[in-house]
Amino acid sequence: MTKFTDLNLAPKVLKAVAETGYDTPTPIQAGAIAPALEGRDVLGIAQTGTGKTAAFTLPMITLLGRGRARARMPRSLVLAPTRELAAQVAENFDAYAKYTKLSRALLIGGTSFKDQDKIIDKGVDVLIATPGRLLDHLERGKLILTDVKIMVVDEADRMLDMGFIPDIEEIFKRTPFTRQTLFFSATMAPEIERITNTFLSNPAKIEVARAATTNTNIKQGVVMFKGSAKPKEPSEKRELLRKLIDGEGDACSNAIIFCNRKSDVDIVAKSLNKYGYDAAPIHGDLDQSHRTRTLEGFRDNKLRFLVASDVAARGLDIPAVTHVFNFDVPSHAEDYVHRIGRTGRAGRSGVAIMICVPRDEKNLEDVERLVKETIPRLDVPGGKAAAPSPTAAEPEKTEEKPKRTRSRSRKKDDAPAPEPKAEDKPVEAAPKDDAPKQEEKPKRDDKPKQERGRGGRGRGNDRRDNGPKVVGMGDEPPAFIALSFADRAKG
């Protein structure tokens, strides 16, 4: 069995490694360190959690043992996709280089340009940066990459997902052609393969596991969930998450909960805290100092649940994570491999449980196609309590309708009333005889519509009450009507 002492590392590096408690390298470390020390380009393909950071950090420290950095001209460059991963690389470098005089600088967003410029001006041996912040310094004329001897690209497939490939190509063009390149990725997408063919020269390819495979010591499962109604689905899904956590019991000492959207990260974290679960969110919109404090609290077991977006899925070395809960099925299948890779690290066992709603079933198919296995289906804890069906209550409502019985009871209560009504009839008729004018209104209502007229159409005047109608000329016609035509002429 290969040991670190067999890999021709510098004595000071071996001393630092021994103090960390490791004496046997992982497969990716054993395969990559030897060709890297020979000065060859390296293409490492390995799933997350296999020790890729030490695979390039240890040979880099050994190779940079001789020489001295000049102002604004770093001797080595490490590119990482996220602030957290860059900070983690810096921590590993500090641990393994503590017996050397090598210096390093960390260039990430969320920190002061002024402080970073001061460190760069002094000269650094190793520059660890995210692509965006590095380009900012280059455009401001604060950095020169012509003295870079070793360039490392970590989590290249994540760089592709985050849209950093054009930035990576621009950075490559500013480094010397004679540089040594160490390129690491968990998957080999066509675009990643194109970059390796362009910028790597006859690399030593180390593939310790099939691309996009998951650790066999991780117990996986997926719960197929459908809410009772679309508006209720988010809250019922959060209820299901709490039931899944409770179902794991004491075995779930801590966990990372992944969400696809930053807004859901905040909502899920707030909901868990509301129900007594110690949780905190972490995503790209939070201040860097806040993210750092949250990660430190989780590493120190002061925080039980870390609710995260995919910013925390890549490369974070938190070895004691017992569970990973995927609140959403990742939209990119490769992210599933990196998410569940946060558990089951360093030979430990782990559990990864995912919740899949109907609209995410297509993403689930993509995940299973990528990992080339069917993820076992799990039952919803407590049956379908998280998604109650309203049909069970409907028969009870129809059987217990009391409206008809109440209406019948009211009729029974009113049944004795006909006799007093009959006695009251002559009392009602008397005032009608005494008031004939009041009698005409109901008669007018009983007339046909044509006689009553409609809103001013011809017979609208019939609606007026003008008294008794006069037929003909009356009993006393005018005197001139009785005169003959002759008498009229004479007159």
C-alpha positions in Angstrom: 0.0 0.0 0.0 1.3 3.4 -1.0 2.1 5.9 1.7 2.9 9.6 1.6 6.5 8.9 2.4 6.7 7.0 -0.9 5.7 10.0 -3.0 8.9 12.1 -2.9 7.3 15.0 -1.1 9.5 17.5 0.7 10.4 16.6 4.3 8.7 19.7 5.7 5.5 18.8 3.8 5.6 15.2 5.1 5.9 16.5 8.6 2.8 18.7 8.2 0.9 15.9 6.7 1.8 13.6 9.6 0.5 16.1 12.1 -2.9 16.1 10.4 -3.2 12.3 11.2 -3.0 11.0 7.6 -0.4 8.6 6.4 -2.1 6.9 3.4 -3.1 8.9 0.4 -6.4 8.5 -1.3 -6.5 7.1 -4.9 -6.7 10.5 -6.5 -3.7 11.7 -4.3 -1.6 8.7 -5.1 -2.3 9.0 -8.8 -1.9 12.8 -9.2 1.0 13.7 -6.9 3.7 11.6 -8.6 3.2 13.1 -12.2 2.7 16.6 -10.7 6.1 16.3 -9.0 7.6 15.4 -12.4 6.3 18.6 -13.9 3.6 17.1 -16.1 0.1 18.4 -16.7 -2.5 16.5 -14.7 -6.2 15.9 -15.5 -7.9 14.5 -12.5 -11.4 13.1 -12.6 -12.8 12.1 -9.3 -16.0 12.4 -7.4 -16.2 15.0 -4.6 -14.9 14.2 -1.2 -11.9 12.1 -2.4 -9.1 14.5 -1.4 -8.5 16.5 -4.6 -7.4 19.6 -2.7 -4.4 17.8 -1.1 -3.7 16.2 -4.5 -2.6 19.5 -5.9 -1.6 21.4 -2.7 1.1 19.0 -1.6 3.0 18.8 -4.9 2.7 22.6 -5.3 4.3 23.3 -2.0 7.1 20.9 -2.8 7.8 22.4 -6.2 7.7 26.0 -4.9 10.2 25.3 -2.2 12.9 27.1 -4.2 12.6 30.6 -5.4 11.0 33.8 -4.3 7.9 35.8 -5.4 8.1 39.3 -6.8 5.7 42.1 -6.2 2.3 41.6 -8.0 3.7 38.5 -9.8 2.5 35.3 -8.1 4.4 32.1 -8.8 1.3 29.8 -8.6 -2.4 30.4 -9.2 -5.4 28.4 -7.9 -8.8 29.1 -9.3 -11.9 28.0 -7.4 -15.6 28.5 -8.3 -16.9 29.8 -5.0 -15.6 31.9 -2.1 -16.1 29.0 0.4 -14.1 26.6 -1.7 -11.3 29.2 -2.2 -11.2 29.8 1.5 -11.0 26.1 2.1 -8.0 25.7 -0.3 -6.3 28.5 1.6 -6.9 26.7 4.9 -5.4 23.5 3.5 -2.4 25.4 2.1 -1.8 27.0 5.5 -1.9 23.6 7.2 0.5 21.9 4.8 2.9 24.8 4.3 3.3 25.8 7.9 6.9 24.6 8.1 7.8 26.5 4.9 8.3 30.2 4.2 5.8 30.3 1.3 3.2 33.1 1.3 -0.3 33.1 -0.1 -3.1 35.5 -0.9 -6.8 34.9 -1.0 -8.8 37.0 -3.6 -12.5 36.6 -3.2 -15.5 38.9 -3.3 -17.0 40.4 -0.2 -13.6 41.6 1.1 -11.7 44.9 0.7 -9.7 45.6 -2.5 -7.4 47.7 -0.5 -6.4 44.9 1.9 -5.9 42.5 -1.0 -3.7 45.0 -2.9 -1.4 45.4 0.1 -0.8 41.6 0.2 -0.2 41.4 -3.6 2.2 44.3 -3.5 4.4 42.4 -1.1 4.6 39.5 -3.4 3.0 36.1 -2.9 4.0 32.5 -3.9 0.5 31.2 -4.1 -2.6 33.2 -5.3 -5.9 31.6 -4.5 -8.9 33.3 -6.2 -12.3 33.2 -7.7 -12.3 34.1 -11.4 -14.4 37.2 -11.1 -12.3 38.9 -8.4 -9.0 37.9 -10.1 -10.2 39.6 -13.4 -11.1 42.7 -11.4 -7.5 42.9 -10.1 -6.1 42.2 -13.6 -8.2 45.0 -15.2 -7.1 47.4 -12.5 -3.4 46.6 -13.3 -2.7 45.2 -9.9 -1.6 41.8 -11.1 0.8 40.3 -13.6 0.5 36.6 -14.4 3.6 36.2 -16.5 5.6 34.5 -13.7 2.9 31.8 -13.0 4.7 28.4 -13.0 1.8 26.3 -11.7 -1.9 26.9 -12.5 -4.6 24.9 -10.8 -8.3 24.8 -11.9 -10.4 23.1 -9.2 -14.0 21.9 -9.7 -13.9 22.8 -13.4 -17.4 21.4 -14.0 -18.8 23.8 -11.4 -17.0 26.6 -13.3 -19.0 25.5 -16.3 -22.3 25.5 -14.5 -21.7 29.0 -13.1 -20.7 30.5 -16.5 -17.0 31.0 -15.7 -15.6 29.3 -18.7 -15.0 32.5 -20.7 -13.2 34.0 -17.7 -11.1 30.8 -17.3 -10.1 31.1 -21.0 -9.1 34.7 -20.6 -7.0 34.0 -17.5 -5.3 31.1 -19.3 -4.3 33.5 -22.1 -2.5 35.8 -19.6 -0.4 33.0 -18.1 2.9 31.7 -19.7 2.6 28.9 -22.3 5.3 27.0 -20.3 3.2 26.8 -17.1 2.2 23.5 -15.5 -1.5 22.9 -15.4 -3.4 20.8 -12.8 -7.0 20.4 -13.8 -9.6 18.7 -11.6 -13.2 17.9 -12.2 -15.9 15.5 -11.0 -17.5 15.2 -14.5 -16.2 15.6 -18.0 -18.8 17.7 -20.0 -18.0 18.3 -23.7 -17.1 21.9 -22.9 -14.7 20.8 -20.2 -13.1 18.3 -22.5 -12.6 21.1 -25.1 -10.7 23.3 -22.6 -8.5 20.4 -21.5 -7.6 19.7 -25.1 -6.8 23.4 -25.7 -4.8 24.3 -22.6 -3.3 21.1 -21.3 -0.3 19.5 -23.0 -0.1 15.6 -22.9 -1.7 15.4 -19.4 -1.5 12.5 -17.1 -5.1 11.4 -16.8 -6.1 10.0 -13.4 -9.6 8.7 -13.1 -10.2 7.0 -9.8 -14.0 6.6 -10.3 -16.4 6.7 -13.1 -17.5 10.3 -13.8 -20.6 11.3 -11.9 -20.8 8.3 -9.6 -21.9 8.4 -6.0 -20.1 6.9 -3.0 -21.3 3.3 -2.2 -21.3 4.1 1.5 -24.1 6.7 1.1 -27.6 5.3 1.6 -29.8 7.1 -0.9 -33.6 7.5 -1.1 -36.3 9.7 -2.6 -39.8 10.4 -1.4 -42.4 11.0 -4.2 -44.6 13.7 -2.8 -47.7 15.4 -4.0 -49.4 18.2 -2.1 -53.2 18.2 -1.4 -53.5 21.5 -3.4 -51.0 23.7 -5.2 -51.2 26.7 -2.7 -50.7 24.3 0.2 -47.8 22.3 -1.4 -44.9 24.4 -0.1 -46.0 24.3 3.6 -46.8 20.6 3.3 -43.4 20.0 1.8 -41.7 21.7 4.7 -43.8 19.6 7.1 -42.6 16.5 5.2 -39.0 17.6 5.6 -39.5 17.9 9.4 -41.0 14.4 9.5 -38.1 13.0 7.5 -35.6 14.6 10.0 -37.6 13.2 13.0 -37.7 9.8 11.3 -33.9 9.6 11.3 -33.8 10.2 15.1 -30.5 10.5 16.9 -28.6 9.2 13.9 -29.1 12.6 12.3 -26.7 14.6 14.4 -26.3 17.2 11.7 -27.3 17.7 8.1 -27.1 20.0 5.1 -30.4 20.8 3.4 -30.1 21.8 -0.2 -32.7 24.0 -2.0 -32.6 25.1 -5.7 -33.6 28.7 -5.0 -32.1 31.2 -2.6 -35.5 32.4 -1.6 -36.4 28.9 -0.5 -33.2 28.6 1.5 -34.3 31.5 3.7 -37.9 30.2 4.0 -36.9 26.7 4.9 -34.4 27.9 7.5 -36.9 30.2 9.1 -39.5 27.4 9.1 -37.2 25.0 10.8 -36.3 27.5 13.5 -40.0 28.2 14.1 -40.5 24.5 14.9 -37.5 24.3 17.2 -34.9 23.0 14.8 -31.5 24.8 15.0 -30.9 25.9 11.4 -29.2 28.7 9.5 -29.1 29.7 5.8 -26.2 30.1 3.5 -26.3 31.3 -0.1 -24.6 33.8 -2.4 -26.6 36.9 -1.4 -25.4 36.8 2.1 -22.4 38.8 3.3 -19.1 36.9 3.2 -18.5 37.4 6.9 -21.9 36.1 7.7 -21.3 33.0 5.5 -18.0 32.4 7.2 -19.5 32.6 10.7 -22.3 30.2 9.7 -19.9 27.6 8.2 -17.7 27.8 11.3 -20.6 27.3 13.6 -21.7 24.2 11.5 -18.1 22.8 11.6 -17.9 23.3 15.3 -21.2 21.5 15.9 -22.8 24.7 17.3 -25.3 24.5 14.4 -27.2 21.4 13.6 -28.8 22.2 10.2 -27.2 24.1 7.4 -29.8 25.2 4.7 -27.8 25.9 1.6 -28.0 26.6 -2.1 -25.5 25.0 -4.5 -22.9 27.5 -3.5 -22.1 25.2 -0.6 -22.4 21.9 -2.6 -18.9 21.9 -4.1 -15.7 21.1 -2.2 -16.6 22.1 1.3 -14.7 19.8 3.6 -17.0 19.1 6.5 -16.2 15.5 7.3 -18.7 14.7 10.0 -22.0 15.4 8.1 -24.3 12.5 8.8 -27.2 13.5 6.5 -28.0 15.4 3.3 -31.6 16.4 2.5 -32.4 17.5 -1.0 -35.5 19.7 -0.4 -35.6 20.0 -4.2 -34.4 17.8 -7.0 -31.4 19.7 -8.5 -32.1 21.2 -11.9 -28.6 20.1 -13.0 -28.1 16.4 -12.6 -24.4 16.8 -11.8 -25.3 18.9 -8.7 -26.8 15.8 -7.1 -23.5 14.0 -7.1 -21.8 17.0 -5.4 -24.7 17.6 -2.9 -24.8 14.1 -1.5 -20.9 14.0 -1.5 -21.1 16.3 1.5 -21.9 13.2 3.6 -20.1 9.8 3.7 -16.7 11.4 3.6 -13.4 9.9 4.7 -14.8 6.4 4.8 -17.8 7.3 6.9 -21.3 6.2 6.1 -24.0 8.7 5.2 -27.6 9.2 4.3 -29.0 11.2 1.4 -32.8 11.7 1.2 -34.5 13.7 -1.6 -38.1 15.1 -1.9 -39.5 14.9 -5.4 -42.8 16.7 -6.4 -44.5 15.9 -9.8 -42.9 18.9 -11.6 -39.4 17.6 -10.7 -39.8 14.1 -12.0 -38.1 15.0 -15.2 -35.0 16.2 -13.2 -35.1 13.0 -11.2 -34.9 11.0 -14.4 -31.9 13.0 -15.5 -30.2 12.3 -12.1 -30.8 8.6 -12.4 -29.6 8.5 -15.9 -26.4 10.3 -14.9 -25.5 8.1 -11.9 -26.7 5.0 -13.8 -28.8 3.6 -11.0 -32.4 3.9 -9.7 -32.7 5.7 -6.5 -34.8 3.7 -4.0 -38.3 5.1 -3.3 -39.2 5.8 0.3 -42.6 5.9 1.9 -43.9 9.2 3.3 -43.5 9.1 7.1 -46.9 8.5 8.7 -48.5 7.7 5.4 -49.9 10.7 3.5 -50.2 13.0 6.5 -48.3 15.7 4.8 -50.7 15.6 1.8 -54.2 15.1 3.2 -56.8 14.3 0.6 -60.0 16.3 0.9 -62.1 13.5 -0.6 -62.2 11.7 2.7 -64.2 14.4 4.3 -66.7 15.0 1.5 -69.0 12.0 2.1 -69.4 13.1 5.7 -70.5 16.5 4.6 -73.1 15.1 2.2 -74.5 12.7 4.8 -74.7 15.2 7.5 -76.5 18.0 5.5 -79.1 19.2 8.0 -80.6 21.8 5.8 -83.6 19.7 4.6 -84.3 18.4 8.1 -84.2 21.9 9.5 -86.5 23.2 6.8 -89.0 20.3 7.4 -88.9 21.0 11.1 -89.7 24.6 10.5 -92.7 23.6 8.3 -93.9 21.4 11.1 -93.7 24.2 13.6 -95.7 26.4 11.2 -98.4 23.8 10.5 -100.9 24.9 13.2 -101.0 28.4 11.6 -103.7 27.8 8.9 -106.7 28.2 11.2 -105.7 31.7 12.4 -105.0 32.7 8.8 -108.5 31.6 7.7 -110.0 33.6 10.5 -108.1 36.7 9.5 -109.3 36.7 5.9 -112.6 38.7 6.5 -110.6 41.2 8.6 -108.3 41.8 5.6 -111.3 42.1 3.2 -113.1 44.9 5.2 -110.5 47.6 4.7 -110.4 46.9 1.0 -114.1 47.7 0.7 -113.6 50.8 2.8 -110.8 52.0 0.6 -111.5 51.4 -3.1 -108.6 53.5 -4.3 -106.2 51.0 -2.7 -108.2 48.3 -4.6 -107.2 49.7 -8.0 -103.4 49.2 -7.6 -103.5 45.4 -7.4 -106.1 45.3 -10.3 -103.7 47.4 -12.4 -100.9 44.9 -11.6 -103.1 42.1 -12.8 -103.6 43.7 -16.3 -101.7 42.3 -19.2 -98.4 43.9 -20.0 -99.6 45.3 -23.2 -102.3 47.3 -21.4 -100.0 48.5 -18.7 -97.4 49.7 -21.1 -93.6 49.5 -20.9 -91.5 52.4 -20.0 -93.0 55.1 -22.2 -94.0 52.9 -25.2 -97.4 54.2 -26.4 -99.4 53.2 -23.4 -97.2 54.4 -20.7 -100.0 56.8 -19.6 -102.2 53.9 -18.5 -99.9 53.6 -15.5 -101.1 56.9 -14.1 -104.1 57.0 -11.8 -106.3 59.8 -13.3 -109.6 58.8 -11.7 -112.7 57.1 -13.3 -112.6 56.9 -17.1 -115.2 59.1 -19.2 -117.0 57.3 -22.0 -118.2 59.4 -25.0 -119.4 63.1 -24.4 -120.9 62.5 -21.1 -124.6 63.2 -20.1 -124.4 66.9 -21.1 -122.7 67.4 -24.6 -121.8 70.9 -25.7 -124.6 73.0 -27.2 -122.8 73.7 -30.6 -122.9 70.0 -31.3 -126.7 69.9 -31.4 -126.8 72.7 -34.1 -127.3 71.7 -37.8 -124.8 72.7 -40.5 -127.3 75.3 -41.8 -127.6 76.9 -38.3 -123.8 76.9 -38.1 -123.6 78.8 -41.4 -126.1 81.4 -40.2 -124.3 81.8 -37.0 
